[in-house]
Amino acid sequence: MSLLSRFTEILQSLSSDSSTSSSVPVIKQYLVAYSGGLDSHLLLHLCARASKLPVRAVHIHHGLQNQADHWSVHCAEVCAALNVPFKTIHVDARKNPGESPEETARKARYRALKSELQAGDCLLTAHHQDDQSETVLLQLFRGAGVAGLAAMPLMHSTDHAFHARPLLSFRRQEIHDYANEIGLQWIEDPSNTDTDFDRNLLRQTIIPDIKKRWPQLGDSLSKVASQQQDVLEIIEAMAAIDLAAIISPSHHSLDMTGLTALSRARQLNVLRYWLLQYADDAPTANVLHQIIQTVLPAAADARPEVCWGQSEIRRYQGQLYCLSRSEHDASTVLTWNPAEKLVLASLGLELQAGQGYLQGLKPDLLDKTLTVKFRQGGEKIRPAGRNGTHSLKKLMQERAIPPWERAEIPLIYLEDELVCVYGYWIAEGYQR
């Protein structure tokens, strides 16, 4: 069977698989991640010939190479010749602290691609069998578990779309030979030969040496990945059962009593499954072990936390919370004309008198100049409908507001008097 025929069958099977998913629509269109290199060029060419569905292409301009502008022009010209809609997206791929250059670029690339996905889209990337082999070995060298060794699946669903790798069963050499046979012209990225990068070192040096003794390495490592994907499916099914029993539907927090009742292996499993859904960053094995070793056994009045990337774990009143790390400055003081909207960008809030919670404020405050502050400690208020003045700390404890949220609640003052704790209390005498 020709390479084109095999590819056509794979696309047809992807479309059939998508129709069995209840979480996202069936595939309506393919989006090819097109770098201009050999693999993605052949993928685009095959899609243009074999797909019965619309195809469009996106090129990610990382700006890391001097030729990057030329590559973008080349990709546009190829797509025009194939009559494939094309778009270039510029991303900031400068290395982040603690990350490898490859990881930073990969994250930037996938963020951009994800932003382009519409309901029913299927993102196609040009990973092939040799890429899979390299991934399995890299994960093995890093001490990865089942999820890492499962490497790259043929297809998986996102919130509203799919991601598939239809070349995953093809070897690099047959892709190269077929591209030459049909006369394709592609871009050669000079960084692909730089063995300072782990993947390139594997590709250029280590794997060729191993294949001298074990020529079927690619097939063997593909089998390893496939077997681990089956195992991963089983343990994630177990994690879903455990998570349903201990998660809060309203806050997505975990019940500590239920979590600690599980075995250590199941704790690690359910924590990983939970964080992959709700954290900004995928947790490493070290992060999971830190949570179990430092957060779970801490004293009831302690405030342990584990931070990584832009994510953090905290606990409060027997619940474990997954949070995004806040950039809010609690020392901020703002003057506010309540006749106008006040945007608190770091909190994702907009204050506007007469709307939302602020409908409860007296209308004559619109003629005053108000001040917006945040908790520093010692604040007091007499809530409308309650007797006496109460400390804000006590009121927030009564309402079980987690400590990390308290510093992000806007406090609205008229001169030196606290008249409103946004979203919670309006002071006696200032209510509508």
N, C-alpha and C positions, 0 to 999 in steps of 0.2 A: 504494500500500500504506500502511495506517495505521501510525502510530508504534508502536502496541502490537504489530501483526503483525511489523514489522521487528525489534522488540526480542525477540519470541518466537523468531524464527528465529536471532537471535544467541545466545540462551541455548542453543538446541538445538545450534548449531555448537560452542559452548564445551564442552558435554557430550561431543560426538563427539570433539573434539580431545583431551580429557582421557583418553579410552579408549586413545589411541595412545601415551601416556607410560608408560615402563617404570619410572620412578623414583618415582612416587607413585601412590596409588590413584586410581580414577576418582572424579569428583565425586559426593559423597553428600549434601552440604548446602551452601547458600549462607549466607554471613555478610555482611550489608550494613553498611558503615561509614556510620552515619546521624548526620549533624550536625544535621539539622532544617532545613537550607537548601533552596532550590529543587531543586538537582540531586539531592541524596541523597534528598530526599522523593519526587521522581518515580521515582527508581530503586527505592526501597522499594515504592512503590505498584505499579509495573510487575511487580516480582518476585512480590508477593503475588497478582497476577492471572495472570501468565504462567507461573510456574515450576511444574514438576511435581515438584520436589524440595523438601524442607523449607527454610524460610527463617527466619533469626533475625537480630536487629539489635543492634549495639553502638554506643553513643554515648560519645565521648571528651570528658570534662569537663576542659578545659584550665585553667579558673579565671582566664582572662585578661580576661573581660568581667563587668561588674556583673550582667548578665542571665543568666549561665551557669547558675545554678540553675533559673531559669525555663525555659531551653531544654531542660534535662534532663527537667523535668516534662512539657513539651510533647511531646517525643519519646516518652516513656513512654505518654502518652495516645493518640498516633497509633498506636503499635504495638498497644496494647490494642484499639483499634477495628478494626485489621486482623487481629487474632488472631495477631500475630507475637511470639514470645518476644523479650524486650528486656533489655539490661543496660547500665548506666552504669559507666564506668571513670574514676576520677579520676587525672590525671597531673600531674607537676610540669613545667610548660612555661616556667619562668623561663629567660631568655636565658643561654646558656653563653658563657664568654669566647671571643672569636674567631668566634662564630656570629651570624647574623642571627636576629631573633626568629622569622621564618617557619621557618628551618631547625631551630631548637631545638624548636619546636612540632611540626613534621613528624616529627622523629625520635622524640619522645615518643609521638606518636600511633601511629606504625607499630610501635614496640616493644610498645605495649599491644595493638594489633590482632593482632600476631603471637602474643602470649601466649595469645590466645583460639582460635587455629586448631588444630583437631583433624585427625587423619588423614582425608583425603578431603574436607576443607572447601575451599570456593572463596570467598576474600574478594572482594567486589564493591565497587569504589569508583566514584564518579559522575563521573569525568573525561570531558569531552566534547571535540569538535573544537576549540572555542575555547581550552580549556585546553592542548590539544596545540600549537596555534599559539603561545601565549604561552611555553610551555616551550621550543620550538625557538628562538624569538627570544632568550629569556634565555640559553640555552646558547650561541647564536651570539655574543651581546654579550660573553660571558665567555671567548670563545676556545676553546670546547669542541671535542673531536675527535669521532670517529665515534660513540662511546658516548653522548656528550651530545646530539648532533644526532639520534640515534635516538629520543630522548625517551621516550615511554611506550608500551610494547607493548600490544596488545589483551589478551594473556594470557601469563603465564609461571608456571613451577612453582617452589615453594620446597622445603624439605627433605621435607615430607610433605603438602603442600597446594598450592593454586593461588591466584593473584591475577589477577583479570580486570577489565577496564574496558568493560563492554558498551555504554556510551553514547558511545564514542570516535568514532563516525561521525556523531553527531548534533550539530547546531549549537545554540548557546545559545538563539537566538531560537525555534527550533522546540520546544525543551524548555519554554521560558517560555510559548509559545502553547498548547501541549497541557495544561500544568498549569492554566492559566487556564480552558481549555475544560472540563476535568473538575472544576473547583472546588476544587483543592487549596489549603490554607492553610499557608504555610511561614514560617520565621524569616528575618529580614533582619539579617545581621551588620553592624553599623556600620563595622567595620574594613575591609570590602570596598571602601569608597569612599576610604580613606586612601591617597593617592598617594605617601606616604613609602615605601610598600612597592613594590618594583620591579614585581611582577606587576600590582598595581592601576594603576600609572602606564601600563603597556602597555595594559591593558584600557580605561582611561578616556580616554586621550589619544592615545597613539602609534598603536595599531592602527586606531582609527577614522579617523585622518588618512590612513594608508596605504591603507585600503580605498576612500577616495574616488578614488584613482587605480587601484588594483588590487583590485576588489571580490571576486575569487576567491582572496584571500590565504589563507583558511582551508583551502580545498581544496589549494592549492599547497604550503603548509607541511605538511599531512598527508602529501602525496606525498613530500616531502623526508624526513620521519621514517620513512616506510615503506621508502624506498630505503636509508636509512642502517641500518635494522634488518636488511635483507638483507646489507649489507656487514659489519655487526657479527657476524652469524652466521658468515660466512666467516672473518673474522679470529679469532674465538674458536675455531673448529674448528682453525685453524692453531696457536693458542696451546695448545690441549689436546694436540696432537701434540708440540709442543716441551716442554711441562711434563712429560709422561709420560717423556720421555727424560732429564730432569735432576732430578726430585724424589726425595727419600728417602721410601720408604713408611712408615718408622717415625717420623721427626721432621717430615715435610713440609717439610724444608729443601731448598734448591736447591744443586746442584753448581756451584761457581763456574767450573770449567774448561769445563763444558758450556755454561753461560750466556754466558760471554765469547766462546765460539766462534761465537755467533749474531751476525747483523748487528744494528746499533743499533736498527733498527725492530722486529726480532723480540724483542730484549731488552725493549724497552718493552712490547711486546704481551704477552709471557709473564709479565712482572712484574705487570702490571695484572691479568691473569687469575688469577694465583696469589694476589695480595693480596685480591682480591674474595672468594676462598674462605676465606682463613685469617686475615685481619686484622680487628680490631674495627671499623676505620673504612675507608671507601673511600679509595683513594689519589688525590690530585690529580696533575695533570701535573707540577707542581713536585716533588712527592715522588718520582715515578718518575725524573725527571731527576737529582735529588739522589743517588739510589741509584746510578745509572750513573756519575755524575761524581765522587762522593766515596767510595763504599763499594767498588765493583768495582776501581778502580785503586790502592787504598791498599796500603802496604807489608805484607808478610806478617805482621810482628809488630805491626802497628797494630790498634787496636780502634775502627774507625769505627762510627758509628751514625746513623740517621735516625729522628727521632721526629715523630709527628703524632697528634693526638687521644689515644687510649689505646693506640696501637699504636707499635711501633718495629721497626727492622731492625738486626740485628747479624750479624757473621760470625765464624766460628771454624773453624779447620782445614779451610779450603777449602769451607765450607758457608755458605750465606746463610740466616739464621733470621728468621722473622716472629714477634714476641712481643707479648704484652699487657704494658703498662707496670705494673710491680709497685709496690704501696704498702707492701711489707714493710719494717720498720725493723730492720736488722741489729744495732742496739745493744740490742735487747730481751733481757732476762734474766728467766727465769721459774722459780719454785720449783715442783717437781712431786712430788706424792705418787703414785708409780707404781701404787698400788692403785686410783687413780681415772683417768678419762679426761682428757687435756689437749687442748683444742681450739685449734688455730692457725688462726684464721679467715682471716687475710690470705694464708695459703698453701693453704687448702683441705685441711688435714691434721688428723687426730686421732691422738694418741699414746695407746696403751693397752697396758700390759705384758701379755705373753702372747698378743698378737694380731699378725698380720702379721709384719713384719720383727722386731719386738720379741719374738717367740717364742724367739729365739735367746739372750736375756739370762738370766742366772742367776735362778732364782725368788727367792732370798733378797734380791734388790734391792728386792722389793716392800715390805720392811720399812724401807727407807732413804728419806731425803729426797734427791731428785735435783735438779739444776739444768739447765735447758735454755738454751743460748746459741747464738750464730751466729758465723761466722768473723769474726775481727778481724785474723788474720795471726799466724804463728808457732806455730800449734797442732801438736802431735805426738801420735802414737798408735802402739802396737804391736799391729797387727792379729792376731787369733787365727790361728794356723797359719803365721805368717811370722816370720822371724828379725829381731830388732832393732826399734828405734823408728824411725818414719818421719815426715817432715813431712807434714802434711795437704795442703799445696800440691803436693808431688811425687806423692802418691797420687792426687789428683784429676786431675793432668796425665796420669798413667798410664791412668786410666779415661776420659780425654777428656771430662771433665765441663766444659761450657761455663762460662766465668768468671761469667756473670750468674746461673747456677744455684747456684754454690758458696756464695754468701752467704745462700741460702734453705734450706740443708740443716740441720736441727736437730742440734746437738751436745749430747750428754747427758753430764753430769758427776756424779761422786760426789765431793763436796767439790771438790778442785782437779784431780782426775784425769779425763781424757777416757775414758769407758768405751764410748761408742757414737757413731758417725757414722751417723745414721738413714738406712737404706736401702742402706748400703755396708759398714761395718766395725764389728765388735765387738772390743773390746780383749782381749788375752790375759788369761785369768784371770776374765773376766766372762761368758764364753760358757756356755751351758747344757751 
